[in-house]
Amino acid sequence: MILINILLILLIFLISSDLYIKKSPKSKLFLVPINYKVKKKDSLNELIIDLKITNKSKTKETMINNMNFELDFFKSKGTEYCQNLKYQEDIYIYDKNKLKNLNNYWPTTIIKSNSELFVRIIYKFSNNNFRKKIKYLWLKVFWENYGHFGISTNKDCLLINLDGQKQRQKEVFEIPINNRYKAFAIKTDLLGCFDDPINTVIEYCKGIVEKNDILTIGESPLAIMQNRYISPQNLEYSLFSKALCYFFHPTSSLATACGMQLLINKIGITRITFALILGFLFKLVGIKGMFYRLTGSESSLIDDISGTVIPYDKSIVMGPLNADLFCKEVSKYLNIDVAVVDVNDLGGVKVLASSNKKVDKILKKSLICNPAGNGDEKTPIVLIREKSK
């Protein structure tokens, strides 16, 4: 009876904590990338970036009292960092459908409920060798939200491929798998949230795929193109996340307060706690992995910082959305089977979604060697092809 009372008190405490986290006031402003373009103007290299900030609150207006931008530069390999490039920055907002230059000073700006604000940043580079030296820009947006929740400081990061508007060069590497199948790893540029997932994959695969191929793409690259990554600074981690993360192996993405807080925000403290308890009990009788079965795909698809390629190694990447729909759309266009997979170098293979469930068994055997790699290979797309008899 005492044990039941203790469990009941624990349950009430956990549910109350979940309700507090869910109902506590918070900013509902979201930064959304729209597009960018590069052009030459008056002997200058000009980069124009368009962003949108939406207020998803139905009743509360929120203020942006400050917003600053910062650029990092990467050479064509994508991992070689450059510094000290001079540029001019101009920031604009659309005010009553007119483009208004802010003259490098962000005025406190109110975004009403269910409204949006459009922002344009124009960078001008005078260095003639700029385009030869630099391929990727990492735009860091630092902005403060102010409202009924108090004040919050946010950081969003966006990858800009300066060659993104050019025709994509196609590189394919053949990788033997087994006696029946071989793989073709397709090299891509660094992918980012300005890349449309469906169009990007189709563009890289056109002219390469053959009938009866199976196209696979990693879950992290797909999630990144869907803007499903977050800077740890944006997470308000709690005492619960600090405590619960101690129950995981040090290499797990849930072994940090921020990784755990992201999962808490998704499924709640109550479900995580009872999944841990039940997972421990099942482990005592030799059944492993019960925690991840009880918490769903969200828990296993979180990649903490350092879990993916530069420059995303400072972000937490979540699982992709609408993976089934993505598979169906790409499959319809290329007329082959398509799957979203989660593969690691230890031989673990998970098929998250596929256009044809019949190929799942083939993929689980064929991808054990991880032909896409988990490092800096930049080959997130892999074709599985049956060898000619």
BAZASE-532801 format. One record per residue (C-alpha): residue in one letter; x, y, z; residue number from 1. Coordinates in Angstrom, 2 decimals. Layout:
N
SITE  residuo        x        y        z  num
SITE        A        X        Y        Z  NUM
...
//
This chain:
389
SITE  residuo        x        y        z  num
SITE        M     0.00     0.00     0.00    1
SITE        I     2.86     2.36     0.85    2
SITE        L     4.51     1.60    -2.50    3
SITE        I     1.27     2.38    -4.36    4
SITE        N     0.97     5.71    -2.52    5
SITE        I     4.58     6.58    -3.37    6
SITE        L     3.99     5.77    -7.04    7
SITE        L     0.78     7.80    -7.02    8
SITE        I     2.56    10.82    -5.50    9
SITE        L     5.38    10.44    -8.04   10
SITE        L     2.87    10.26   -10.91   11
SITE        I     1.05    13.40    -9.72   12
SITE        F     4.38    15.23    -9.34   13
SITE        L     5.58    14.24   -12.81   14
SITE        I     2.29    15.11   -14.52   15
SITE        S     2.21    18.46   -12.70   16
SITE        S     5.77    19.16   -13.88   17
SITE        D     4.82    18.29   -17.47   18
SITE        L     1.79    20.58   -17.32   19
SITE        Y     3.94    23.40   -15.95   20
SITE        I     6.51    23.02   -18.75   21
SITE        K     3.81    22.76   -21.41   22
SITE        K     1.66    25.64   -20.15   23
SITE        S     4.41    28.02   -18.98   24
SITE        P     4.57    31.21   -21.07   25
SITE        K     7.11    31.10   -23.90   26
SITE        S     7.86    32.89   -27.13   27
SITE        K     6.13    31.54   -30.22   28
SITE        L     8.30    33.39   -32.71   29
SITE        F    10.01    31.23   -35.33   30
SITE        L    12.63    32.19   -37.90   31
SITE        V    11.99    30.67   -41.33   32
SITE        P    14.49    30.77   -44.26   33
SITE        I    12.92    31.76   -47.58   34
SITE        N    15.64    32.03   -50.22   35
SITE        Y    18.90    33.68   -51.23   36
SITE        K    20.62    34.75   -54.42   37
SITE        V    24.11    35.80   -55.46   38
SITE        K    24.78    38.41   -58.09   39
SITE        K    27.41    40.81   -59.35   40
SITE        K    26.62    44.51   -58.98   41
SITE        D    28.91    47.51   -59.51   42
SITE        S    32.05    45.32   -59.34   43
SITE        L    30.85    43.91   -56.00   44
SITE        N    29.74    40.38   -55.14   45
SITE        E    26.28    40.81   -53.64   46
SITE        L    24.46    38.22   -51.55   47
SITE        I    20.76    38.77   -50.81   48
SITE        I    19.12    36.65   -48.09   49
SITE        D    15.39    36.68   -47.34   50
SITE        L    14.03    35.45   -44.01   51
SITE        K    10.63    35.42   -42.34   52
SITE        I     9.74    35.61   -38.65   53
SITE        T     6.31    34.23   -37.78   54
SITE        N     4.34    34.66   -34.56   55
SITE        K     2.29    31.49   -34.08   56
SITE        S     0.58    32.75   -30.93   57
SITE        K    -3.17    33.19   -31.39   58
SITE        T    -3.49    35.94   -28.78   59
SITE        K    -0.11    37.38   -27.74   60
SITE        E     2.04    39.91   -29.57   61
SITE        T     5.80    39.60   -29.12   62
SITE        M     8.62    42.08   -29.59   63
SITE        I    12.02    41.58   -31.17   64
SITE        N    14.12    44.07   -29.28   65
SITE        N    17.42    43.17   -30.94   66
SITE        M    18.71    41.19   -33.91   67
SITE        N    22.30    40.80   -35.10   68
SITE        F    23.94    38.75   -37.83   69
SITE        E    27.37    37.18   -38.09   70
SITE        L    29.09    35.28   -40.90   71
SITE        D    31.52    32.37   -40.86   72
SITE        F    33.29    31.41   -44.08   73
SITE        F    34.24    27.96   -45.35   74
SITE        K    36.31    26.99   -48.38   75
SITE        S    35.10    24.62   -51.06   76
SITE        K    35.85    21.46   -49.06   77
SITE        G    33.32    22.65   -46.50   78
SITE        T    35.52    21.96   -43.47   79
SITE        E    38.31    24.51   -43.93   80
SITE        Y    37.49    27.64   -41.98   81
SITE        C    38.38    31.15   -43.17   82
SITE        Q    38.43    34.43   -41.28   83
SITE        N    38.80    38.18   -41.72   84
SITE        L    36.94    38.73   -44.98   85
SITE        K    35.68    42.29   -45.24   86
SITE        Y    32.10    42.95   -46.23   87
SITE        Q    29.31    45.51   -45.97   88
SITE        E    26.04    44.52   -44.30   89
SITE        D    22.65    46.15   -44.87   90
SITE        I    19.53    45.01   -43.01   91
SITE        Y    16.01    45.70   -44.26   92
SITE        I    12.48    44.91   -43.08   93
SITE        Y     9.26    45.08   -45.06   94
SITE        D     7.16    47.83   -43.53   95
SITE        K     3.72    48.20   -45.13   96
SITE        N     5.00    46.30   -48.18   97
SITE        K     7.91    48.72   -48.56   98
SITE        L    11.54    47.78   -48.04   99
SITE        K    12.92    49.83   -45.16  100
SITE        N    16.67    50.14   -44.54  101
SITE        L    17.41    49.88   -40.81  102
SITE        N    20.83    51.54   -41.20  103
SITE        N    22.54    48.92   -39.02  104
SITE        Y    20.31    49.59   -36.00  105
SITE        W    17.54    47.18   -35.10  106
SITE        P    14.56    49.08   -33.64  107
SITE        T    12.31    47.26   -31.19  108
SITE        T     9.75    45.67   -33.51  109
SITE        I     6.32    44.32   -32.55  110
SITE        I     4.98    41.21   -34.27  111
SITE        K     1.28    40.81   -33.61  112
SITE        S    -0.40    37.45   -33.04  113
SITE        N    -0.76    35.30   -36.18  114
SITE        S     1.45    37.76   -38.07  115
SITE        E     4.84    37.70   -39.74  116
SITE        L     7.77    39.98   -40.44  117
SITE        F     9.98    39.77   -43.51  118
SITE        V    13.68    40.52   -43.18  119
SITE        R    16.26    40.99   -45.93  120
SITE        I    20.03    41.06   -45.40  121
SITE        I    22.31    42.22   -48.20  122
SITE        Y    26.04    41.51   -48.02  123
SITE        K    28.49    43.20   -50.37  124
SITE        F    32.00    41.78   -50.83  125
SITE        S    34.68    43.80   -52.58  126
SITE        N    37.36    41.09   -52.65  127
SITE        N    37.75    39.92   -56.25  128
SITE        N    38.92    36.49   -55.11  129
SITE        F    35.96    36.05   -52.79  130
SITE        R    34.03    33.67   -55.06  131
SITE        K    37.15    31.64   -55.82  132
SITE        K    38.05    31.19   -52.19  133
SITE        I    34.69    30.75   -50.47  134
SITE        K    31.91    28.26   -51.20  135
SITE        Y    29.85    28.15   -48.00  136
SITE        L    28.64    30.82   -45.60  137
SITE        W    27.32    30.00   -42.13  138
SITE        L    24.90    32.77   -41.21  139
SITE        K    24.39    33.11   -37.45  140
SITE        V    21.32    35.04   -36.33  141
SITE        F    21.29    36.32   -32.75  142
SITE        W    17.92    37.72   -31.72  143
SITE        E    16.04    38.58   -28.54  144
SITE        N    12.32    37.95   -27.96  145
SITE        Y    10.48    40.08   -25.41  146
SITE        G     6.93    39.60   -24.18  147
SITE        H     4.61    37.99   -21.62  148
SITE        F     7.19    35.20   -21.05  149
SITE        G     9.96    37.66   -20.14  150
SITE        I    12.99    37.86   -22.43  151
SITE        S    14.72    35.05   -24.34  152
SITE        T    17.92    35.06   -26.35  153
SITE        N    17.93    32.87   -29.46  154
SITE        K    20.51    31.73   -31.97  155
SITE        D    19.66    30.34   -35.40  156
SITE        C    22.22    29.18   -37.96  157
SITE        L    21.69    28.84   -41.72  158
SITE        L    24.00    27.34   -44.34  159
SITE        I    24.34    29.23   -47.63  160
SITE        N    25.95    27.47   -50.59  161
SITE        L    27.26    30.15   -52.94  162
SITE        D    27.34    27.58   -55.76  163
SITE        G    23.82    26.40   -54.99  164
SITE        Q    22.31    28.09   -58.04  165
SITE        K    24.78    26.47   -60.41  166
SITE        Q    24.19    23.14   -62.10  167
SITE        R    25.16    20.45   -59.63  168
SITE        Q    28.21    18.35   -60.45  169
SITE        K    27.53    14.65   -60.04  170
SITE        E    30.07    12.33   -58.41  171
SITE        V    29.26     8.68   -57.80  172
SITE        F    31.32     6.07   -55.94  173
SITE        E    30.67     2.36   -56.42  174
SITE        I    30.90     0.34   -53.20  175
SITE        P    30.71    -3.49   -53.16  176
SITE        I    28.27    -4.81   -50.52  177
SITE        N    27.76    -8.54   -50.96  178
SITE        N    27.42   -11.18   -53.64  179
SITE        R    23.99    -9.95   -54.70  180
SITE        Y    23.99    -6.15   -54.33  181
SITE        K    26.30    -3.19   -54.83  182
SITE        A    25.93     0.40   -53.68  183
SITE        F    26.46     3.74   -55.41  184
SITE        A    27.16     6.59   -53.01  185
SITE        I    26.22     9.98   -54.52  186
SITE        K    28.36    12.90   -53.38  187
SITE        T    26.51    16.15   -52.66  188
SITE        D    27.34    19.64   -51.54  189
SITE        L    26.82    20.42   -47.89  190
SITE        L    23.04    20.47   -47.56  191
SITE        G    21.06    23.13   -45.71  192
SITE        C    17.61    24.46   -44.95  193
SITE        F    17.53    26.48   -48.18  194
SITE        D    17.61    23.16   -50.12  195
SITE        D    14.19    21.75   -50.91  196
SITE        P    14.43    18.07   -49.85  197
SITE        I    12.44    16.53   -52.71  198
SITE        N    13.84    18.67   -55.52  199
SITE        T    17.40    18.38   -54.23  200
SITE        V    17.38    14.58   -54.08  201
SITE        I    15.74    14.30   -57.50  202
SITE        E    18.27    16.69   -59.04  203
SITE        Y    21.24    14.72   -57.72  204
SITE        C    19.78    11.37   -58.85  205
SITE        K    18.49    12.24   -62.32  206
SITE        G    20.46    10.38   -64.97  207
SITE        I    22.03     8.05   -62.40  208
SITE        V    19.18     5.88   -61.17  209
SITE        E    18.23     2.72   -63.02  210
SITE        K    15.13     0.58   -62.95  211
SITE        N    14.78    -1.50   -59.75  212
SITE        D    17.29     0.64   -57.83  213
SITE        I    16.52     1.42   -54.19  214
SITE        L    17.33     5.00   -53.20  215
SITE        T    18.23     5.68   -49.57  216
SITE        I    18.94     8.93   -47.77  217
SITE        G    20.14     9.41   -44.21  218
SITE        E    17.67    10.76   -41.66  219
SITE        S    20.00    13.56   -40.47  220
SITE        P    20.61    15.15   -43.92  221
SITE        L    16.86    15.06   -44.59  222
SITE        A    16.13    16.63   -41.19  223
SITE        I    18.72    19.36   -41.83  224
SITE        M    17.07    20.27   -45.15  225
SITE        Q    13.78    20.49   -43.23  226
SITE        N    15.40    22.96   -40.80  227
SITE        R    15.07    20.38   -38.01  228
SITE        Y    18.12    21.38   -36.01  229
SITE        I    18.51    23.70   -33.06  230
SITE        S    21.28    25.53   -31.23  231
SITE        P    21.63    24.32   -27.61  232
SITE        Q    21.46    27.98   -26.49  233
SITE        N    17.78    28.00   -27.45  234
SITE        L    16.90    25.26   -24.95  235
SITE        E    15.95    26.18   -21.39  236
SITE        Y    17.20    23.03   -19.73  237
SITE        S    15.83    22.17   -16.30  238
SITE        L    16.69    20.23   -13.15  239
SITE        F    14.80    17.27   -14.66  240
SITE        S    16.97    17.16   -17.80  241
SITE        K    20.14    17.38   -15.69  242
SITE        A    18.98    14.47   -13.55  243
SITE        L    17.53    12.18   -16.23  244
SITE        C    20.54    12.45   -18.57  245
SITE        Y    22.71    10.67   -15.95  246
SITE        F    20.97     7.36   -16.70  247
SITE        F    22.39     7.13   -20.25  248
SITE        H    25.70     5.97   -21.66  249
SITE        P    28.15     8.90   -22.06  250
SITE        T    28.12     8.54   -25.86  251
SITE        S    24.31     8.75   -26.07  252
SITE        S    22.70    11.92   -27.40  253
SITE        L    20.47    11.82   -24.31  254
SITE        A    23.44    11.94   -21.93  255
SITE        T    23.52    15.75   -21.92  256
SITE        A    21.08    18.18   -20.34  257
SITE        C    20.28    19.83   -23.69  258
SITE        G    19.74    16.57   -25.57  259
SITE        M    17.47    15.34   -22.78  260
SITE        Q    15.60    18.66   -22.58  261
SITE        L    14.79    18.42   -26.27  262
SITE        L    13.21    15.02   -25.66  263
SITE        I    11.35    16.36   -22.59  264
SITE        N     9.92    19.15   -24.74  265
SITE        K     8.69    16.54   -27.23  266
SITE        I     7.21    13.77   -25.08  267
SITE        G     7.29    14.96   -21.46  268
SITE        I     8.98    14.01   -18.18  269
SITE        T     6.31    11.46   -17.15  270
SITE        R     6.73     9.24   -20.20  271
SITE        I    10.54     9.42   -20.04  272
SITE        T    10.65     8.54   -16.33  273
SITE        F     8.37     5.51   -16.60  274
SITE        A    10.15     4.38   -19.77  275
SITE        L    13.42     4.48   -17.81  276
SITE        I    11.93     2.45   -14.96  277
SITE        L    10.38    -0.14   -17.25  278
SITE        G    13.49    -0.22   -19.42  279
SITE        F    15.60    -1.02   -16.36  280
SITE        L    13.24    -3.79   -15.25  281
SITE        F    13.22    -5.37   -18.72  282
SITE        K    17.02    -5.15   -18.87  283
SITE        L    17.17    -7.24   -15.67  284
SITE        V    15.51   -10.10   -17.55  285
SITE        G    17.72    -9.68   -20.62  286
SITE        I    15.50    -7.51   -22.83  287
SITE        K    17.33    -4.40   -24.05  288
SITE        G    16.16    -1.30   -25.93  289
SITE        M    12.77    -1.09   -24.20  290
SITE        F    13.28     2.59   -23.31  291
SITE        Y    13.51     3.56   -26.99  292
SITE        R    10.48     1.45   -27.88  293
SITE        L     8.41     3.15   -25.17  294
SITE        T     9.56     6.68   -26.01  295
SITE        G     9.18     6.33   -29.78  296
SITE        S    11.36     7.43   -32.68  297
SITE        E    11.99    10.92   -31.27  298
SITE        S    14.36     9.56   -28.62  299
SITE        S    16.53     7.52   -30.99  300
SITE        L    16.69    10.15   -33.74  301
SITE        I    18.15    13.00   -31.69  302
SITE        D    21.77    13.68   -32.67  303
SITE        D    23.52    15.82   -30.10  304
SITE        I    26.28    18.29   -30.97  305
SITE        S    29.30    16.73   -32.69  306
SITE        G    26.93    14.07   -34.06  307
SITE        T    27.09    15.25   -37.67  308
SITE        V    29.25    17.10   -40.20  309
SITE        I    30.73    20.59   -39.83  310
SITE        P    29.23    23.18   -39.35  311
SITE        Y    26.22    21.31   -37.89  312
SITE        D    28.47    19.81   -35.23  313
SITE        K    27.41    22.63   -32.90  314
SITE        S    23.68    21.96   -33.35  315
SITE        I    21.30    19.27   -32.09  316
SITE        V    19.62    17.56   -35.05  317
SITE        M    16.14    16.11   -34.64  318
SITE        G    14.43    13.43   -36.68  319
SITE        P    12.83    14.31   -40.04  320
SITE        L     9.15    15.08   -40.49  321
SITE        N     6.78    13.42   -42.98  322
SITE        A     9.39    10.87   -44.07  323
SITE        D     6.71     8.63   -45.59  324
SITE        L     5.42    11.46   -47.78  325
SITE        F     8.98    12.32   -48.85  326
SITE        C     9.57     8.71   -49.93  327
SITE        K     6.33     8.57   -51.91  328
SITE        E     6.98    11.87   -53.73  329
SITE        V    10.56    11.02   -54.75  330
SITE        S     9.54     7.47   -55.68  331
SITE        K     6.74     8.79   -57.87  332
SITE        Y     9.10    11.05   -59.82  333
SITE        L    12.09     8.68   -60.20  334
SITE        N     9.96     5.53   -60.51  335
SITE        I    12.08     3.56   -58.03  336
SITE        D    11.72     2.57   -54.38  337
SITE        V    12.90     5.17   -51.83  338
SITE        A    13.71     4.89   -48.12  339
SITE        V    14.84     7.12   -45.26  340
SITE        V    17.35     5.29   -43.09  341
SITE        D    19.34     5.67   -39.88  342
SITE        V    22.64     3.80   -40.21  343
SITE        N    25.74     3.84   -38.03  344
SITE        D    29.26     2.46   -38.29  345
SITE        L    28.50    -0.25   -35.72  346
SITE        G    26.19    -2.11   -38.11  347
SITE        G    22.93    -0.66   -36.84  348
SITE        V    20.33    -0.14   -39.58  349
SITE        K    16.85     1.34   -39.10  350
SITE        V    14.44     1.98   -41.95  351
SITE        L    12.38     4.95   -40.79  352
SITE        A    10.15     5.13   -43.85  353
SITE        S     9.95     3.59   -47.30  354
SITE        S     7.78     3.77   -50.38  355
SITE        N     7.60    -0.03   -50.45  356
SITE        K     7.88    -2.08   -47.25  357
SITE        K     9.17    -5.05   -49.28  358
SITE        V    12.58    -3.38   -49.63  359
SITE        D    13.09    -2.92   -45.86  360
SITE        K    14.55    -6.41   -45.42  361
SITE        I    16.95    -5.90   -48.33  362
SITE        L    18.14    -2.59   -46.90  363
SITE        K    18.72    -3.96   -43.41  364
SITE        K    21.13    -6.51   -44.88  365
SITE        S    22.71    -4.29   -47.53  366
SITE        L    23.42    -1.22   -45.39  367
SITE        I    25.23    -2.97   -42.53  368
SITE        C    28.58    -1.78   -43.94  369
SITE        N    27.23     1.82   -43.95  370
SITE        P    28.23     2.78   -47.51  371
SITE        A    27.19     6.40   -46.89  372
SITE        G    29.62     6.80   -43.97  373
SITE        N    29.11     8.84   -40.82  374
SITE        G    31.99    11.27   -41.27  375
SITE        D    32.76    14.01   -43.77  376
SITE        E    32.10    11.90   -46.87  377
SITE        K    29.11    14.06   -47.89  378
SITE        T    27.43    11.07   -49.56  379
SITE        P    24.02    11.07   -47.87  380
SITE        I    22.29     9.49   -50.89  381
SITE        V    23.01     5.84   -51.64  382
SITE        L    21.56     3.68   -54.42  383
SITE        I    21.29    -0.05   -53.80  384
SITE        R    21.45    -1.97   -57.06  385
SITE        E    21.24    -5.71   -57.74  386
SITE        K    24.24    -7.08   -59.57  387
SITE        S    23.79    -8.38   -63.10  388
SITE        K    23.47   -12.13   -63.28  389
//
